[in-house]
Amino acid sequence: MTSDTGLCDLSATDMRALIQARDISAVELASAHLDRIRACNPQINAIVTLDAERALIAAARADQHQASGAAIGLLHGLPIVHKDCFYTAGMRTTQGSPLFRDHVPDFDSLIVQRERAAGAITLGKSNVPEFCAGSHTFNTVFGATRNPYAPTRSAGGSSGGSAAALAARMTPLADGSDMGGSLRNPAAFCNVVGLRPSIGRIPHWPQANPFNTLTAIGPMARTVGDVALLLAAIAGTDARDPYSLTDDPRRYAAPLRRDFRGTRIAYCADWGGLPVDDDIRGATDNTLPVFRELGLDVVHRSPDFTGADQAFQTLRGLAFVMSYEQTVTDHGTQVKDAVHWNVAMGLAQTAADIAAAERVRATLHAHLRDFMRDHEFLVGPVTQVSPFPIEQEYPPTVAGVSMDNYIDWMRSCYYLTLTGHPCISVPCGFTPAGLPVGIQIVGRYRDELGLLQLAHAFEQATGVWRQLPDMQGMANLSFR
């Protein structure tokens, strides 16, 4: 690593201020991150497609643009990596599948278009599980992504490559997607921040089912302020997404300071009875004095999530049928078992099953809206377990309770998915073994601003995000 890589430890907002003041150039910043990638990525395997040449060309153009006196975008000169499910013109997009190993699209997904239009510099693509199925990032094309804090452990998923790249300071910004926890789980595992916004807050195009209300796309970064900056650049309406919201996204770029004295929040240590490992429960319990010191009135109370499991499995199965039934039919032997299982589950549903799932979802949404009239925020663990061994597809047990399939252990996230409320994962501590733990904060319906404000206040009070992984040790690691 060169001395320039000290830049990589700064927050994106600090990098942006330095660029605006012309204390550093976009080329210098991109070069520093490319150096960090060369030093650490071979051990972590977070970035699976890298285009250093085009990144440096784009950075040089950004510097020329700024030197001309022209207005610069919110993300001007800031490096970014894109999740390998988002299309990138001229750069391969594999979705972690051997079927798309060499696929190079000729257009950008809308989220990528907006990031680039705001001035971000694309470094490459981040690893994903095949077709983003699962919260552990591995596939037969690129292998597994390792956790920078514990390289023998999972980085989570499906946005695990993005989270690991952020944690290893290979990029200050990244994007991701979330159905059952794919933004939140890897953020918690890797000591970074992941926001699952309201459906439509960030328009999603293209997608196989534009009326899918389970999957949201969102920003990832190391700090809440950086996530808010990225959100400001990529939110906003677009007619190609029928659910896209019309609110002005510039409000997310404003300071996040707020006085929380007297604000009431509910704390759910286990989301109404889910198994939670002791090290996770201990770390999240330790956050309660922090919230109280911020002036919040904390009560121990959980919403009712009755019926959430069957409803989520049903609706997730339908989403997989929409997206992957034809792929499974045409290329079954080249598609992993988890995708087959989800598609089969979707095809097995009756009209009565679907109606029952939608009734449960409607009830969960209404119940949580009512619950949050008395509690502006809801907090609890992001994950029920700490990062598990990288060789496992998923943790077989949680707190002594067997997990029947690869998404059972994700209930602490997918329960909230069904309600439609925005959620954010923020670093909150470490287990006795030194593994990162995240706290999940849930905001009122469509209130991303309030959610970001509380997350920012908590982050400022704790500073957990500042604890870096062992960079030098990481660079010296060797895996077969």
C-alpha positions as CSV (number, residue, x, y, z in Angstrom):
1,M,0.0,0.0,0.0
2,T,1.2,3.5,-0.7
3,S,0.9,6.5,1.6
4,D,-1.9,7.8,-0.6
5,T,-4.2,5.1,0.6
6,G,-4.7,7.1,3.8
7,L,-7.3,8.9,1.8
8,C,-9.3,5.7,1.6
9,D,-10.0,5.8,5.4
10,L,-11.9,9.1,5.1
11,S,-15.7,9.3,4.8
12,A,-17.1,10.0,1.4
13,T,-18.4,13.4,2.7
14,D,-14.8,14.3,3.8
15,M,-13.5,13.2,0.4
16,R,-16.1,15.3,-1.3
17,A,-15.1,18.4,0.7
18,L,-11.4,17.9,-0.2
19,I,-12.2,17.6,-3.9
20,Q,-14.5,20.7,-3.8
21,A,-11.7,22.6,-2.1
22,R,-9.3,21.2,-4.7
23,D,-7.0,19.8,-2.0
24,I,-7.1,16.5,-3.8
25,S,-8.1,15.5,-7.4
26,A,-10.4,12.9,-8.6
27,V,-7.5,11.1,-10.2
28,E,-5.6,11.0,-6.9
29,L,-8.6,9.6,-5.1
30,A,-9.3,7.0,-7.7
31,S,-5.6,6.0,-7.8
32,A,-5.5,5.6,-4.0
33,H,-8.5,3.3,-4.1
34,L,-7.1,1.3,-7.0
35,D,-3.9,0.8,-4.9
36,R,-6.1,-0.4,-2.0
37,I,-7.9,-2.8,-4.2
38,R,-4.7,-4.3,-5.6
39,A,-3.4,-4.8,-2.0
40,C,-6.6,-6.3,-0.4
41,N,-9.0,-7.6,-3.0
42,P,-7.1,-10.8,-3.8
43,Q,-7.6,-11.9,-0.2
44,I,-11.2,-10.6,0.2
45,N,-12.7,-11.2,-3.3
46,A,-15.2,-8.4,-3.0
47,I,-14.7,-6.8,-6.4
48,V,-15.0,-9.3,-9.2
49,T,-14.7,-7.0,-12.2
50,L,-12.3,-4.1,-12.2
51,D,-11.6,-1.5,-14.9
52,A,-8.8,0.7,-13.6
53,E,-8.1,2.2,-17.0
54,R,-11.6,3.5,-17.5
55,A,-11.9,4.6,-13.9
56,L,-8.8,6.8,-14.3
57,I,-10.0,8.2,-17.6
58,A,-13.4,9.1,-16.0
59,A,-11.5,10.7,-13.0
60,A,-9.4,12.8,-15.3
61,R,-12.5,14.0,-17.1
62,A,-14.0,14.9,-13.7
63,D,-11.0,17.0,-12.9
64,Q,-11.1,18.7,-16.2
65,H,-14.8,19.4,-15.7
66,Q,-14.2,21.0,-12.3
67,A,-11.2,23.0,-13.6
68,S,-13.5,24.5,-16.3
69,G,-15.6,26.1,-13.6
70,A,-18.7,24.1,-14.4
71,A,-21.1,23.0,-11.7
72,I,-20.2,19.6,-10.1
73,G,-22.6,16.8,-9.0
74,L,-23.3,15.5,-5.5
75,L,-20.9,12.6,-6.0
76,H,-18.3,14.4,-8.1
77,G,-15.0,12.4,-8.2
78,L,-16.1,9.8,-5.5
79,P,-15.3,6.2,-6.3
80,I,-18.1,3.7,-6.3
81,V,-18.6,0.0,-7.0
82,H,-21.9,-1.4,-8.3
83,K,-23.5,-4.6,-7.2
84,D,-23.1,-7.2,-9.9
85,C,-26.9,-7.5,-10.5
86,F,-27.0,-3.9,-11.8
87,Y,-26.3,-3.4,-15.5
88,T,-23.2,-1.4,-16.5
89,A,-22.7,-0.4,-20.1
90,G,-19.4,-1.9,-21.4
91,M,-18.7,-3.7,-18.1
92,R,-19.7,-7.3,-17.5
93,T,-22.8,-8.0,-15.4
94,T,-22.8,-11.7,-14.3
95,Q,-25.4,-11.9,-11.5
96,G,-23.0,-14.4,-10.1
97,S,-24.3,-17.0,-12.6
98,P,-22.2,-19.1,-15.1
99,L,-24.9,-18.4,-17.6
100,F,-23.9,-14.7,-17.6
101,R,-20.2,-15.2,-17.0
102,D,-19.2,-13.1,-20.1
103,H,-22.3,-10.9,-20.4
104,V,-21.5,-7.3,-21.2
105,P,-24.7,-5.1,-21.5
106,D,-24.8,-2.0,-23.6
107,F,-26.8,0.2,-21.1
108,D,-26.7,1.1,-17.5
109,S,-29.4,0.3,-14.9
110,L,-31.1,3.5,-13.7
111,I,-29.3,3.5,-10.4
112,V,-26.0,3.4,-12.2
113,Q,-27.1,6.1,-14.6
114,R,-27.9,8.4,-11.7
115,E,-24.7,7.7,-9.8
116,R,-22.6,8.4,-12.9
117,A,-24.7,11.5,-13.7
118,A,-23.9,12.8,-10.1
119,G,-20.2,12.5,-10.9
120,A,-19.3,9.1,-9.3
121,I,-16.4,7.2,-10.7
122,T,-17.1,3.5,-11.3
123,L,-14.3,1.3,-10.2
124,G,-16.0,-2.1,-10.9
125,K,-18.6,-4.6,-9.8
126,S,-19.0,-6.3,-6.4
127,N,-19.6,-10.0,-5.9
128,V,-23.1,-11.5,-5.3
129,P,-24.5,-15.0,-4.7
130,E,-26.0,-16.5,-7.8
131,F,-29.0,-14.4,-8.8
132,C,-28.7,-12.7,-5.4
133,A,-30.4,-15.7,-3.7
134,G,-29.2,-15.9,-0.2
135,S,-27.4,-13.8,2.5
136,H,-23.9,-15.4,2.0
137,T,-21.9,-14.2,-1.0
138,F,-20.5,-17.1,-3.0
139,N,-21.0,-18.5,-6.5
140,T,-19.3,-20.8,-9.0
141,V,-18.0,-18.0,-11.2
142,F,-15.9,-16.1,-8.7
143,G,-16.0,-18.0,-5.4
144,A,-16.8,-16.6,-2.0
145,T,-16.3,-13.1,-0.6
146,R,-14.5,-13.0,2.7
147,N,-15.3,-10.8,5.7
148,P,-12.5,-8.2,6.1
149,Y,-12.8,-8.4,9.9
150,A,-12.5,-12.2,9.9
151,P,-11.5,-13.6,6.6
152,T,-12.5,-17.1,7.5
153,R,-16.1,-15.8,7.9
154,S,-19.0,-14.8,5.7
155,A,-19.4,-11.2,4.5
156,G,-23.1,-11.7,4.3
157,G,-25.2,-11.1,1.2
158,S,-26.5,-10.7,-1.2
159,S,-24.8,-7.3,-1.2
160,G,-21.8,-8.9,0.5
161,G,-19.2,-7.8,-2.1
162,S,-20.3,-4.2,-1.7
163,A,-20.2,-4.4,2.1
164,A,-16.7,-6.1,2.1
165,A,-15.3,-3.6,-0.3
166,L,-16.5,-0.7,1.9
167,A,-15.1,-2.3,5.1
168,A,-11.7,-2.9,3.4
169,R,-11.7,0.7,2.3
170,M,-11.6,-0.3,-1.4
171,T,-14.4,2.2,-2.1
172,P,-16.3,4.9,-0.1
173,L,-19.6,4.2,-1.8
174,A,-21.5,1.2,-3.1
175,D,-25.0,0.2,-4.0
176,G,-27.1,-2.9,-3.2
177,S,-30.5,-4.5,-3.2
178,D,-32.7,-6.0,-0.4
179,M,-35.5,-8.5,-0.4
180,G,-35.0,-10.4,2.8
181,G,-32.1,-8.5,4.2
182,S,-29.5,-8.3,1.4
183,L,-28.5,-4.7,2.2
184,R,-28.9,-5.0,6.0
185,N,-27.2,-8.4,6.8
186,P,-23.9,-7.7,5.0
187,A,-23.8,-4.2,6.4
188,A,-24.1,-5.7,9.9
189,F,-21.5,-8.4,9.2
190,C,-19.0,-5.9,7.8
191,N,-19.4,-2.9,10.2
192,V,-20.8,-0.6,7.5
193,V,-24.2,1.1,6.9
194,G,-26.9,-0.3,4.6
195,L,-30.3,1.4,4.0
196,R,-33.3,-0.5,2.8
197,P,-35.5,2.5,1.8
198,S,-39.3,2.5,1.1
199,I,-40.4,0.9,-2.1
200,G,-40.2,3.5,-4.8
201,R,-37.8,5.8,-2.9
202,I,-35.1,4.8,-5.4
203,P,-36.7,3.8,-8.7
204,H,-35.7,0.4,-10.0
205,W,-35.2,-0.1,-13.7
206,P,-35.0,-2.5,-15.4
207,Q,-36.6,-5.3,-13.5
208,A,-38.6,-8.4,-14.5
209,N,-41.5,-7.4,-12.4
210,P,-41.9,-3.7,-11.9
211,F,-44.8,-4.3,-9.5
212,N,-42.6,-6.3,-7.1
213,T,-43.0,-4.7,-3.7
214,L,-40.6,-7.0,-1.8
215,T,-37.3,-5.9,-3.3
216,A,-35.8,-2.4,-2.7
217,I,-32.6,-1.0,-4.0
218,G,-30.5,1.2,-1.8
219,P,-27.2,2.9,-0.8
220,M,-24.3,1.5,1.2
221,A,-21.4,3.3,2.8
222,R,-19.3,3.5,6.0
223,T,-21.3,6.3,7.6
224,V,-24.9,7.4,7.7
225,G,-24.0,10.8,6.3
226,D,-22.4,9.1,3.3
227,V,-25.5,6.9,2.8
228,A,-27.7,10.0,2.9
229,L,-25.4,11.7,0.3
230,L,-25.8,8.7,-2.0
231,L,-29.5,8.6,-1.4
232,A,-29.8,12.2,-2.4
233,A,-28.2,11.4,-5.7
234,I,-30.2,8.3,-6.6
235,A,-33.7,8.9,-5.2
236,G,-36.4,10.7,-7.1
237,T,-39.3,9.8,-9.5
238,D,-39.0,7.9,-12.8
239,A,-42.0,6.8,-14.8
240,R,-40.5,3.4,-15.6
241,D,-41.0,2.4,-12.0
242,P,-44.7,2.5,-11.2
243,Y,-44.1,2.9,-7.5
244,S,-41.5,5.7,-7.7
245,L,-42.0,8.5,-5.2
246,T,-42.1,12.1,-6.1
247,D,-40.5,13.7,-3.0
248,D,-37.5,16.0,-3.6
249,P,-34.4,13.9,-2.8
250,R,-32.2,16.9,-2.1
251,R,-33.4,17.0,1.5
252,Y,-31.3,14.0,2.2
253,A,-28.1,16.0,1.5
254,A,-28.9,18.5,4.3
255,P,-27.3,18.2,7.7
256,L,-28.8,15.3,9.7
257,R,-28.7,17.0,13.1
258,R,-31.8,16.7,15.3
259,D,-32.7,16.9,19.0
260,F,-34.3,13.6,20.0
261,R,-35.1,14.5,23.6
262,G,-38.5,13.0,24.5
263,T,-38.8,10.8,21.4
264,R,-40.2,7.4,22.2
265,I,-38.7,4.3,20.7
266,A,-39.4,0.5,21.1
267,Y,-36.6,-2.0,21.6
268,C,-37.2,-5.6,20.4
269,A,-34.4,-7.9,21.6
270,D,-35.7,-10.8,19.5
271,W,-38.4,-9.4,17.2
272,G,-41.2,-11.1,19.2
273,G,-39.6,-14.4,20.0
274,L,-37.0,-15.3,17.3
275,P,-33.9,-17.2,18.4
276,V,-30.9,-14.8,18.8
277,D,-27.4,-15.8,19.7
278,D,-26.2,-14.4,23.0
279,D,-23.3,-12.4,21.5
280,I,-25.8,-10.6,19.2
281,R,-28.2,-10.0,22.1
282,G,-25.4,-8.7,24.3
283,A,-24.1,-6.2,21.7
284,T,-27.6,-4.8,20.9
285,D,-28.6,-4.6,24.6
286,N,-25.6,-2.5,25.1
287,T,-27.0,0.2,22.7
288,L,-29.8,1.1,25.1
289,P,-27.8,3.4,27.3
290,V,-26.7,5.2,24.1
291,F,-30.3,5.8,23.0
292,R,-31.2,7.0,26.5
293,E,-28.2,9.4,26.6
294,L,-29.5,10.9,23.3
295,G,-32.7,11.7,25.3
296,L,-34.9,9.0,23.8
297,D,-37.6,7.2,25.9
298,V,-36.9,3.5,25.4
299,V,-39.6,0.9,26.0
300,H,-39.3,-2.9,25.6
301,R,-42.0,-3.8,23.2
302,S,-42.4,-5.8,19.9
303,P,-45.0,-5.6,17.2
304,D,-47.0,-8.7,16.3
305,F,-45.4,-10.6,13.3
306,T,-47.9,-13.5,13.3
307,G,-48.0,-15.1,9.9
308,A,-44.9,-13.4,8.6
309,D,-43.0,-16.6,7.8
310,Q,-45.6,-18.2,5.5
311,A,-46.5,-14.9,3.8
312,F,-42.9,-14.1,3.0
313,Q,-42.1,-17.6,1.7
314,T,-45.2,-17.4,-0.6
315,L,-44.5,-13.9,-1.9
316,R,-40.8,-14.5,-2.3
317,G,-41.6,-17.7,-4.3
318,L,-43.9,-15.7,-6.6
319,A,-41.2,-13.1,-7.2
320,F,-38.7,-15.8,-8.2
321,V,-41.2,-17.3,-10.6
322,M,-41.6,-13.9,-12.3
323,S,-37.8,-13.5,-12.6
324,Y,-36.3,-17.0,-13.0
325,E,-38.9,-19.6,-14.0
326,Q,-37.8,-19.5,-17.6
327,T,-34.1,-19.6,-16.7
328,V,-34.7,-22.7,-14.5
329,T,-36.7,-24.3,-17.3
330,D,-34.1,-23.6,-20.0
331,H,-30.9,-24.0,-18.0
332,G,-31.8,-26.0,-15.0
333,T,-28.5,-27.8,-14.5
334,Q,-26.6,-24.5,-14.5
335,V,-28.8,-22.9,-11.8
336,K,-28.2,-23.5,-8.1
337,D,-30.6,-25.4,-6.0
338,A,-31.7,-22.4,-4.0
339,V,-33.2,-20.8,-7.1
340,H,-34.9,-24.0,-8.1
341,W,-36.4,-24.3,-4.6
342,N,-37.7,-20.7,-4.6
343,V,-39.3,-21.1,-8.1
344,A,-40.8,-24.5,-7.1
345,M,-42.3,-22.9,-4.0
346,G,-43.8,-20.1,-6.1
347,L,-45.3,-22.5,-8.6
348,A,-46.9,-24.6,-5.8
349,Q,-48.9,-21.7,-4.4
350,T,-52.7,-21.7,-4.8
351,A,-54.9,-18.7,-5.2
352,A,-55.9,-19.2,-1.6
353,D,-52.3,-19.2,-0.5
354,I,-51.5,-16.0,-2.3
355,A,-54.7,-14.3,-0.9
356,A,-53.7,-15.4,2.6
357,A,-50.2,-14.0,2.2
358,E,-51.5,-10.7,1.0
359,R,-53.9,-10.5,3.9
360,V,-51.0,-11.1,6.3
361,R,-48.9,-8.5,4.6
362,A,-51.8,-6.0,4.8
363,T,-52.2,-6.8,8.5
364,L,-48.5,-6.5,9.3
365,H,-48.3,-3.1,7.5
366,A,-51.4,-1.7,9.3
367,H,-50.3,-3.1,12.6
368,L,-46.8,-1.6,12.4
369,R,-48.2,1.8,11.3
370,D,-50.5,1.8,14.3
371,F,-47.6,0.6,16.6
372,M,-45.4,3.5,15.4
373,R,-47.9,6.2,16.2
374,D,-46.8,5.7,19.8
375,H,-43.1,4.8,19.0
376,E,-41.4,6.9,16.3
377,F,-38.7,4.3,15.9
378,L,-38.3,0.6,16.4
379,V,-34.8,-0.9,17.1
380,G,-33.4,-4.4,17.4
381,P,-30.8,-6.8,16.0
382,V,-30.1,-6.9,12.3
383,T,-29.0,-10.5,12.3
384,Q,-29.7,-13.3,14.7
385,V,-26.1,-14.6,14.4
386,S,-22.6,-13.3,14.0
387,P,-20.7,-13.9,10.8
388,F,-20.5,-17.7,10.3
389,P,-17.8,-19.8,8.7
390,I,-17.3,-19.1,5.0
391,E,-17.6,-22.8,4.1
392,Q,-21.3,-23.0,5.3
393,E,-24.1,-22.0,3.0
394,Y,-26.0,-20.7,6.0
395,P,-25.9,-21.2,9.8
396,P,-27.5,-24.6,10.6
397,T,-28.7,-23.4,14.0
398,V,-29.4,-20.2,15.8
399,A,-29.3,-20.2,19.6
400,G,-29.7,-23.9,19.4
401,V,-32.7,-23.8,17.1
402,S,-32.4,-25.7,13.7
403,M,-32.7,-23.6,10.5
404,D,-34.7,-25.6,7.9
405,N,-33.5,-23.7,4.9
406,Y,-31.1,-21.0,3.7
407,I,-33.3,-18.1,4.6
408,D,-34.8,-19.1,7.9
409,W,-32.0,-17.3,9.7
410,M,-32.9,-14.0,8.0
411,R,-36.3,-13.5,9.8
412,S,-35.0,-10.5,11.8
413,C,-34.8,-8.7,8.4
414,Y,-37.6,-10.2,6.3
415,Y,-40.3,-9.6,8.9
416,L,-39.6,-5.9,8.4
417,T,-39.6,-6.3,4.6
418,L,-43.2,-7.3,4.7
419,T,-44.3,-4.2,6.5
420,G,-42.9,-1.8,3.9
421,H,-41.2,0.4,6.5
422,P,-37.7,1.8,5.8
423,C,-34.9,0.1,7.8
424,I,-31.2,0.8,8.3
425,S,-28.3,-1.3,9.6
426,V,-25.8,0.7,11.6
427,P,-22.6,-0.6,13.3
428,C,-23.2,-1.0,17.0
429,G,-20.4,-3.1,18.4
430,F,-18.4,-6.3,18.3
431,T,-18.8,-9.8,19.8
432,P,-16.2,-11.0,22.3
433,A,-14.5,-12.7,19.3
434,G,-14.2,-9.4,17.5
435,L,-17.0,-9.9,14.9
436,P,-19.1,-6.9,13.9
437,V,-22.7,-6.5,15.0
438,G,-25.3,-4.1,13.6
439,I,-28.4,-2.5,15.1
440,Q,-31.5,-2.3,12.9
441,I,-33.5,0.9,13.2
442,V,-36.9,1.0,11.6
443,G,-38.6,4.3,10.8
444,R,-42.2,5.4,10.3
445,Y,-43.7,4.6,6.9
446,R,-41.8,6.5,4.2
447,D,-39.8,8.5,6.7
448,E,-36.3,8.0,5.5
449,L,-35.2,11.4,6.7
450,G,-36.2,10.8,10.4
451,L,-34.6,7.3,10.1
452,L,-31.3,8.8,8.9
453,Q,-31.3,11.4,11.6
454,L,-31.6,8.9,14.4
455,A,-29.1,6.6,12.8
456,H,-26.7,9.5,12.4
457,A,-27.1,10.6,16.0
458,F,-26.5,7.0,17.2
459,E,-23.4,6.7,15.0
460,Q,-22.0,10.0,16.2
461,A,-22.5,8.9,19.8
462,T,-20.7,5.5,19.3
463,G,-18.2,5.9,16.5
464,V,-18.1,2.1,16.0
465,W,-17.6,2.5,12.2
466,R,-14.2,3.9,12.9
467,Q,-12.8,0.6,14.0
468,L,-11.0,-0.7,10.9
469,P,-10.2,-4.3,10.0
470,D,-6.5,-5.3,10.1
471,M,-5.5,-3.9,6.7
472,Q,-1.8,-4.9,6.9
473,G,-2.7,-8.4,8.1
474,M,-5.3,-8.6,5.3
475,A,-2.7,-7.8,2.7
476,N,-0.5,-10.5,4.0
477,L,-3.1,-13.2,4.0
478,S,-2.9,-16.2,1.6
479,F,-5.8,-18.5,0.7
480,R,-5.8,-21.5,-1.6
